[in-house]
Amino acid sequence: MSQKILITGGTGLVGSVLIPMLKAKGHKIVVLSRTKKEHPDYEVFEWDYKRDYLEEGALAGVDTIMHLAGAGVADAKWTPERKDEIYNSRIKTSLLLHNELQKGGHQVKTFVAASAIGLYGDDTGNQLIRETMPVGHNFLAHVTDAWETATNKISSLGIRLVQLRIGIVLSKDGGALVELLKPPVAAPLGKGKQYMSWIHIVDLAQMFIESAENESYVGAYNAVGPKPETNRDFTKKAAKAFGKVFLPIPVPSLVLKLMLGEMASIVLGGSRISSQKIEEAGFKFRFPKLEKALDDLSTK
């Protein structure tokens, strides 16, 4: 059954794949944006968490909200100002949506929120991590915990809430894969033994769609593929798929820390995340193995 779906962060990497997939299924799309621009594929409403502003009429007729908004964690060095933006763009937008929904006068039944596997900490070693694991202690864990706390408030309004804890999203248009393949040669980072819990962008978009359409989805799910890879193996397979030279000599941790500062924890740490819960909910991966995902992205 077609729905009217409101998307935040719709112009980002995931939104650009998700929106055409939703439209192909007959759903009507509305996008919240900081700038009011006409778009041929969807209606745009303005919002601004800094002014606590949401344009009137944005929620009219909306059945589901997909909340993807949030400043990119790896897009710039973590200055104090950037860390504030990473935090506020997630938590304050979530609270703004909650406050608007709390007023009533809408028909929203489902809220699908982006979250992140960063909740578990920057390095959880070889242990297979399920959704019941405790929160980590680093910056991104703190941000993600506050993010989920903010979106959890929405479930108290009688709205079905799904939180997708997203791993490393594989896309040819941006994100970790593009950055990994930018240097002339591809090499492991740090020890190279840290796990990368990845997901093909099409599978992630499909998770958002199924979370909206299937009422049995409730609560938090790890949005990762079923087969995490070590950084070394991931880099080697990515180099092969994209015709890059693989250099087995790792980039030293110290070099990465000097280049990236505190943000180096993203690439030096790793987590082996389980997809069992979402698979038990009935989700079928189109790209369960890294080789198949990379082949798809390298041939498009």
C-alpha positions as CSV (number, residue, x, y, z in Angstrom):
1,M,0.0,0.0,0.0
2,S,1.4,3.4,-1.0
3,Q,2.3,5.8,1.7
4,K,3.3,9.5,2.0
5,I,6.8,9.5,3.4
6,L,8.6,12.4,4.8
7,I,12.4,12.2,4.6
8,T,15.1,14.3,6.4
9,G,18.6,14.2,4.9
10,G,17.0,13.2,1.6
11,T,19.7,14.8,-0.5
12,G,22.5,12.8,1.1
13,L,24.2,9.6,0.0
14,V,21.5,7.2,1.2
15,G,18.6,9.5,0.4
16,S,19.7,9.8,-3.3
17,V,19.3,6.0,-3.7
18,L,16.4,5.6,-1.3
19,I,14.0,8.1,-2.9
20,P,14.0,6.6,-6.4
21,M,13.4,3.1,-4.9
22,L,10.5,4.5,-2.8
23,K,9.0,6.2,-5.9
24,A,9.3,3.0,-7.9
25,K,7.1,1.3,-5.3
26,G,4.4,4.0,-5.6
27,H,5.2,6.0,-2.5
28,K,4.8,9.8,-2.4
29,I,7.9,11.6,-1.1
30,V,8.2,14.8,0.9
31,V,11.7,16.1,1.8
32,L,12.7,18.4,4.7
33,S,15.6,20.7,3.7
34,R,17.4,23.7,5.1
35,T,16.8,25.5,1.8
36,K,13.5,25.6,0.0
37,K,14.1,24.5,-3.6
38,E,11.8,23.1,-6.2
39,H,12.4,19.5,-7.1
40,P,10.7,17.5,-9.9
41,D,10.5,14.3,-7.8
42,Y,9.2,15.5,-4.5
43,E,7.8,18.4,-2.5
44,V,10.2,20.3,-0.3
45,F,9.5,21.9,3.0
46,E,12.0,24.0,5.0
47,W,13.2,23.3,8.4
48,D,16.0,24.6,10.7
49,Y,16.8,23.1,14.0
50,K,18.9,26.1,14.9
51,R,15.7,28.2,14.8
52,D,13.5,25.4,16.0
53,Y,11.5,25.8,12.8
54,L,9.5,23.4,10.7
55,E,7.5,24.8,7.8
56,E,3.7,24.6,8.3
57,G,2.1,21.7,6.4
58,A,5.2,19.5,6.3
59,L,3.4,16.7,8.2
60,A,0.1,17.0,6.3
61,G,-1.0,13.5,5.2
62,V,2.4,11.9,6.1
63,D,2.2,8.2,7.1
64,T,5.9,7.6,7.8
65,I,9.0,9.7,8.6
66,M,12.5,8.5,7.6
67,H,15.0,10.5,9.6
68,L,18.4,10.5,7.9
69,A,19.6,14.0,8.8
70,G,23.1,14.4,10.4
71,A,26.4,16.0,9.5
72,G,28.9,13.6,8.0
73,V,31.2,12.3,10.7
74,A,34.2,11.9,8.4
75,D,33.6,15.0,6.2
76,A,35.9,17.3,8.2
77,K,38.4,17.3,11.0
78,W,36.8,17.1,14.5
79,T,37.3,20.6,15.7
80,P,35.1,21.5,18.8
81,E,32.8,23.3,16.3
82,R,32.5,20.3,14.0
83,K,31.8,18.0,16.9
84,D,29.0,20.3,18.0
85,E,27.6,20.2,14.5
86,I,27.8,16.3,14.4
87,Y,25.9,16.2,17.7
88,N,23.3,18.9,17.2
89,S,22.4,17.9,13.6
90,R,21.3,14.6,15.0
91,I,19.9,15.2,18.4
92,K,18.3,18.6,17.9
93,T,16.6,17.6,14.7
94,S,15.2,14.5,16.4
95,L,13.9,16.6,19.3
96,L,12.4,19.1,16.8
97,L,10.5,16.3,15.1
98,H,9.3,14.9,18.4
99,N,8.0,18.3,19.6
100,E,6.1,18.7,16.3
101,L,4.6,15.2,16.5
102,Q,3.7,15.7,20.1
103,K,1.4,18.6,19.1
104,G,-0.9,16.0,17.3
105,G,-3.1,16.7,14.3
106,H,-1.1,14.4,12.0
107,Q,-1.5,10.7,10.9
108,V,2.2,9.6,11.3
109,K,2.2,5.9,12.3
110,T,5.9,5.0,11.7
111,F,9.2,6.7,12.4
112,V,12.3,5.1,10.9
113,A,15.5,6.6,12.4
114,A,19.0,6.4,11.2
115,S,21.5,5.4,14.0
116,A,25.0,4.0,13.9
117,I,27.1,1.0,15.0
118,G,29.3,3.7,16.5
119,L,27.0,3.2,19.5
120,Y,29.1,0.2,20.6
121,G,32.4,2.1,20.7
122,D,35.3,2.6,18.3
123,D,36.9,-0.8,18.8
124,T,35.1,-3.8,20.0
125,G,37.6,-6.3,18.8
126,N,36.6,-9.8,17.4
127,Q,33.5,-10.2,19.5
128,L,30.3,-10.6,17.5
129,I,28.2,-7.6,18.5
130,R,24.4,-7.9,18.9
131,E,21.9,-5.1,19.6
132,T,21.9,-5.8,23.3
133,M,25.5,-4.8,23.8
134,P,26.2,-1.8,26.1
135,V,27.0,1.7,24.9
136,G,30.7,2.5,24.2
137,H,32.6,5.4,25.8
138,N,34.1,7.4,22.9
139,F,32.7,10.5,21.2
140,L,30.7,8.8,18.5
141,A,29.2,6.4,21.1
142,H,28.1,9.4,23.1
143,V,26.6,11.0,20.1
144,T,24.7,7.9,19.0
145,D,23.4,7.2,22.5
146,A,22.0,10.7,22.7
147,W,20.6,10.4,19.2
148,E,18.7,7.2,20.1
149,T,17.6,8.6,23.4
150,A,16.1,11.6,21.4
151,T,14.3,9.4,18.8
152,N,13.1,7.0,21.6
153,K,10.9,9.8,22.8
154,I,8.9,9.4,19.6
155,S,7.8,5.8,20.6
156,S,6.1,7.3,23.7
157,L,3.7,9.1,21.3
158,G,2.3,5.7,20.1
159,I,4.3,5.8,16.9
160,R,6.1,2.6,15.8
161,L,9.8,3.3,16.0
162,V,12.6,1.5,14.1
163,Q,16.2,2.5,14.6
164,L,18.7,1.2,12.0
165,R,22.3,1.2,13.4
166,I,24.1,1.7,10.1
167,G,27.6,0.3,9.4
168,I,30.0,1.3,6.7
169,V,27.9,2.2,3.6
170,L,29.4,1.0,0.3
171,S,28.6,3.3,-2.6
172,K,30.5,4.4,-5.7
173,D,29.3,8.0,-5.2
174,G,30.9,8.7,-1.8
175,G,31.7,7.4,1.6
176,A,34.3,5.0,2.9
177,L,34.9,3.0,-0.3
178,V,35.6,6.1,-2.4
179,E,38.0,7.5,0.3
180,L,39.8,4.1,0.6
181,L,40.5,4.0,-3.2
182,K,41.6,7.6,-3.6
183,P,45.4,7.0,-3.0
184,P,47.5,5.7,-5.9
185,V,47.8,2.3,-4.1
186,A,45.4,0.6,-1.6
187,A,46.9,-0.4,1.7
188,P,45.6,-1.7,5.1
189,L,45.2,0.9,7.8
190,G,46.9,0.5,11.2
191,K,47.2,-3.2,12.0
192,G,44.7,-4.1,9.3
193,K,43.1,-6.7,11.6
194,Q,40.2,-4.5,12.7
195,Y,36.8,-5.5,11.4
196,M,34.8,-3.5,9.0
197,S,31.0,-4.1,9.2
198,W,29.8,-2.9,5.8
199,I,26.5,-2.8,3.8
200,H,25.8,-2.1,0.2
201,I,23.8,1.1,-0.2
202,V,20.9,-0.7,-2.0
203,D,20.5,-3.1,0.8
204,L,20.5,-0.3,3.3
205,A,17.9,1.6,1.3
206,Q,15.8,-1.6,1.2
207,M,16.0,-1.9,5.0
208,F,14.5,1.6,5.3
209,I,11.7,0.6,2.9
210,E,10.9,-2.7,4.7
211,S,11.0,-0.9,8.1
212,A,8.3,1.5,6.8
213,E,6.2,-1.2,5.1
214,N,6.5,-4.1,7.6
215,E,4.8,-3.4,10.9
216,S,6.6,-6.3,12.6
217,Y,9.9,-4.2,12.6
218,V,10.1,-2.5,15.9
219,G,13.1,-1.2,17.9
220,A,16.9,-1.3,17.0
221,Y,18.5,-3.3,14.3
222,N,22.1,-3.5,13.1
223,A,22.1,-2.3,9.5
224,V,25.1,-4.2,8.3
225,G,25.8,-7.1,5.9
226,P,26.1,-10.6,7.3
227,K,29.9,-11.0,6.6
228,P,32.1,-8.4,8.2
229,E,35.7,-8.3,6.8
230,T,39.0,-7.3,8.3
231,N,40.4,-4.0,7.0
232,R,43.2,-5.8,5.3
233,D,40.9,-8.3,3.5
234,F,38.4,-5.5,2.7
235,T,41.1,-3.3,1.1
236,K,42.6,-6.2,-0.9
237,K,39.2,-7.2,-2.3
238,A,38.3,-3.6,-3.1
239,A,41.6,-3.0,-4.9
240,K,41.0,-6.1,-7.0
241,A,37.4,-5.1,-7.9
242,F,38.4,-1.6,-8.9
243,G,41.7,-2.4,-10.6
244,K,43.9,-0.7,-8.0
245,V,47.3,-1.9,-6.8
246,F,47.2,-3.5,-3.3
247,L,50.2,-2.8,-1.2
248,P,50.3,-5.2,1.8
249,I,52.4,-2.8,3.9
250,P,50.0,-1.1,6.4
251,V,49.7,2.7,6.8
252,P,51.1,3.2,10.4
253,S,48.6,4.2,13.1
254,L,50.8,7.2,14.0
255,V,50.6,8.6,10.5
256,L,46.8,8.3,10.5
257,K,46.6,10.0,13.9
258,L,48.8,12.9,12.7
259,M,46.7,13.2,9.6
260,L,43.2,12.8,11.1
261,G,43.6,13.6,14.7
262,E,40.8,12.2,17.0
263,M,38.9,11.2,13.8
264,A,41.5,8.4,13.2
265,S,39.6,6.3,15.7
266,I,37.0,5.7,12.9
267,V,39.5,3.8,10.7
268,L,41.9,2.4,13.4
269,G,39.1,0.8,15.4
270,G,36.7,-1.7,14.2
271,S,33.6,-3.8,15.1
272,R,32.3,-7.2,14.1
273,I,28.6,-6.5,14.0
274,S,25.9,-9.2,13.8
275,S,23.0,-8.9,11.3
276,Q,21.2,-11.8,12.8
277,K,18.3,-9.9,14.3
278,I,17.2,-8.2,11.0
279,E,17.6,-11.4,9.1
280,E,15.4,-13.1,11.6
281,A,12.9,-10.4,11.0
282,G,12.8,-11.6,7.4
283,F,15.2,-9.3,5.6
284,K,17.0,-10.9,2.6
285,F,20.3,-9.3,1.5
286,R,20.8,-8.7,-2.2
287,F,24.5,-8.4,-1.5
288,P,25.4,-10.7,1.4
289,K,29.1,-11.1,0.3
290,L,31.7,-8.3,-0.2
291,E,32.9,-9.6,-3.5
292,K,29.4,-9.4,-5.0
293,A,28.8,-5.9,-3.5
294,L,32.1,-4.6,-4.9
295,D,31.5,-6.2,-8.3
296,D,28.1,-4.5,-8.5
297,L,29.6,-1.1,-7.6
298,S,32.7,-1.4,-9.9
299,T,30.6,-2.2,-13.0
300,K,28.0,0.5,-12.7
